[in-house]
Amino acid sequence: MTDVLPVICQAVATVLEVPADSVVPAQHFADDLAADSLALVEIVEIVEEVLSNARPGFVIDDVDVDGFVTVQLLLDYCQARLQ
């Protein structure tokens, strides 16, 4: 199974220009990482692209994006979809 957390951390680092090793699951995208809704969409798109390469057909539904308040919520969602 693909290790999802590093994928998310790298996506956050790319979009928000923060060190990937500073991103932790408990962080809130808006409050802790200062990610607006557009940044969150970009992060999700990167994660979806990387994970779909590892598992063809993997998608993150657009309607679910607003529910990703924390890194952990995105991580849990992706892990559940990969099972």
C-alpha positions as CSV (number, residue, x, y, z in Angstrom):
1,M,0.0,0.0,0.0
2,T,1.2,3.5,-0.8
3,D,2.4,5.6,2.2
4,V,-0.1,8.5,2.0
5,L,1.3,10.9,4.6
6,P,4.5,11.8,2.7
7,V,2.4,12.4,-0.5
8,I,0.2,14.8,1.4
9,C,3.1,16.5,3.1
10,Q,4.9,17.0,-0.2
11,A,1.8,18.4,-1.8
12,V,1.3,20.9,1.1
13,A,5.0,21.8,0.8
14,T,4.7,22.4,-2.9
15,V,1.6,24.5,-2.8
16,L,2.2,26.4,0.4
17,E,6.0,26.7,0.2
18,V,6.6,25.2,3.6
19,P,9.1,22.4,4.5
20,A,7.4,19.0,4.0
21,D,8.8,17.7,7.3
22,S,7.0,20.5,9.2
23,V,3.6,19.2,8.1
24,V,1.9,17.0,10.7
25,P,-1.5,15.3,10.7
26,A,-3.0,17.5,13.5
27,Q,-2.5,20.7,11.5
28,H,-5.6,22.6,10.3
29,F,-5.2,23.6,6.6
30,A,-6.7,27.1,7.2
31,D,-5.7,27.9,10.8
32,D,-2.2,26.4,11.0
33,L,-1.1,26.3,7.4
34,A,-2.9,29.4,6.1
35,A,-4.3,27.5,3.2
36,D,-7.3,29.1,1.5
37,S,-9.8,27.1,-0.5
38,L,-7.9,27.4,-3.7
39,A,-4.7,26.2,-2.1
40,L,-6.6,23.2,-0.6
41,V,-8.0,22.3,-4.1
42,E,-4.4,22.5,-5.5
43,I,-3.2,20.2,-2.7
44,V,-6.0,17.7,-3.2
45,E,-5.3,17.7,-7.0
46,I,-1.7,16.9,-6.5
47,V,-2.5,14.1,-3.9
48,E,-5.1,12.7,-6.3
49,E,-2.7,12.7,-9.2
50,V,0.1,11.0,-7.3
51,L,-2.2,8.4,-5.7
52,S,-4.0,7.6,-9.0
53,N,-0.6,6.7,-10.4
54,A,-0.1,4.3,-7.6
55,R,-3.7,3.0,-7.8
56,P,-5.4,3.6,-11.1
57,G,-8.9,4.9,-10.7
58,F,-8.2,6.6,-7.3
59,V,-10.2,9.8,-7.1
60,I,-11.1,12.4,-4.5
61,D,-14.6,13.6,-5.0
62,D,-15.0,17.3,-5.4
63,V,-17.9,17.4,-2.9
64,D,-15.6,16.0,-0.2
65,V,-12.9,18.7,-0.4
66,D,-14.6,21.1,1.9
67,G,-14.5,18.4,4.6
68,F,-10.7,18.3,4.7
69,V,-10.2,20.7,7.6
70,T,-7.1,19.0,8.8
71,V,-4.2,17.0,7.3
72,Q,-5.5,14.0,9.2
73,L,-8.9,14.1,7.7
74,L,-7.4,14.1,4.2
75,L,-5.1,11.3,5.2
76,D,-7.9,9.2,6.6
77,Y,-10.0,9.8,3.5
78,C,-7.2,8.7,1.2
79,Q,-6.3,5.7,3.2
80,A,-9.9,4.5,3.2
81,R,-10.2,5.0,-0.5
82,L,-7.0,3.0,-1.1
83,Q,-8.3,-0.1,0.8
